[in-house]
Amino acid sequence: MLATVLVLALPFCAAESASSYAGSTVADSYPPPSATNTAVDAYFPDASQVGYAGPTPTGAEPAAIVTAIPFSKVENIFPLSRPNSADGADSTFNVTRHWGNLSPMYSVESFGLPDASPIIPEGCGLNAVHLLMRHGARYPTSGSGPSQFASDIHAAALTEGFSATGDLEFLATWTYKLGAEILTPFGRESLFSNGVAFRYRYGQLLNGFTDLPVFRTTSEDRMVDSALNFAAGFFDVRTYKTDYHQEIIIEENNFNNTLAPYDVCPNSNSEDIGYFGGTQASKWADIYLKDARRRLQPMIQGLNLTISLLVDMQELCAYETVALGYSKFCDLFTEEEWEGFEYYNDFWYSNGPGNPTAAAQGLGYVQELVSRLTHTPINVWNSSTNSTLDSSNITFPLNQPIYVDASHDTVISCIVTALNFTSLAATGPLPTDHIPPHRSYVSSQIAPFASQLVAQVISCPASEEPTHIRFLLNDGVVPLTGIHGCTEDSNGLCALPSFISGMHERIGQINYAHDCFANYTMPNPDNIIDGRYPSQEDDSVFGRIYLQVATFCRMLMMSGKR
């Protein structure tokens, strides 16, 4: 009897030979190509044609950010399945919050002000709100790690000797089901829900408009879809197209755009400066994935699981989850390895305080913010600001109580650097050989999918200075003590005149010409903590001349793009 059981068990212990289609790409298309018969449309009139809508009186606009206590937080990822780690099936450890910039947005508890709430402080009123948001969850970048991993699997499957067993057995029949760059259904849902939530929190400010709002986004497909889904949630699915104006700014090389500033900052795209973060991250990957490689390599034959491929597998966990609802890659890695992955994805050296182009990239948006706060047109064009659009009170109005801009993760991280949120850089440069305890810079809290940076302009009549400003980053109140003139405040408030003065000073400190255009090398060691290249005095004149010449040539070749 025992022998029979052992014989029956053997097939389940053996490695599974791969199917020839393993690693191949699978894509579906909807609506079906044959669904083009418009002749039947007349059978399905819209609601305005049908009529009989019943009573349609509206109510008052909500203002939950002033009245709703306790504050409603973002805490789950419904309808996605919450993944487990390799060693934590019953753990409270949340894998999705350790994907860095690939994490879905969640409400951050605190950035150093544990007693502060997103709710407007008692005795104060809300004047205006400025929202900078990231697009929703998307498919991977074209040609990036996940698709390359699939290609490697498929190539191996077509050769003799490729097999998988144990936890990797699924790779023998796994196919690549991800598209590229556009929003996933969860990404669309997140932005729609954010629009609904924003209406609940700030809807009352709509009463202050005398004309339709102008919201801005960039021209990339996922950016447009994110903006439209947000608007459909904020206004109404049936009416949003006529409830506001959607400005779409071209995102392409040599087009000035504060929501995509890297296109006019050459150093941010250079191998040794712009991609310095990748170099630093690779050093850390060699350390935190060493045990995973030792554990998983025996389970697969015919493919060398390099450290790079293991990073791709962790990315596949995140991307498959937000695209398909579930991924078998997630529980291949331990909690410690997921913590390592989040640290790997931190933007410090690429688009954060440790990169010398970060503040320069965020400069243009800061200039626009100050312009809006002071109701004063921009008159100096020395950054990524678009002089054509920002000079017009049609495309860049200065009298709105609600501003909404959509951008990217790397841009948000550059903007918070340019704003000099020093609390995020408080623990200093990130080492590449270990994760420092209690680090202040965590990318999943700064720029996850559907990230939100909110500036609240608040009136507090009882204060010495009646008008204040404060910032919420994914619902966490950010201290503003790094801004000259802003003092410690338990609610994160800064007197608006002090904030504006501090921003003028910060703008004057950032040398866009040098940091984006000058010929320099990364400092070694890189101890930058404010997103600016150190000791610029000797190079600033050269940088300004370089910028002037480069800008003049660009305008001659591509007139009208600014």
Disulfide bonds with the S-S distance in Angstrom:
Cys124-Cys460 2.04
Cys265-Cys516 2.11
Cys317-Cys330 2.12
Cys486-Cys494 2.01
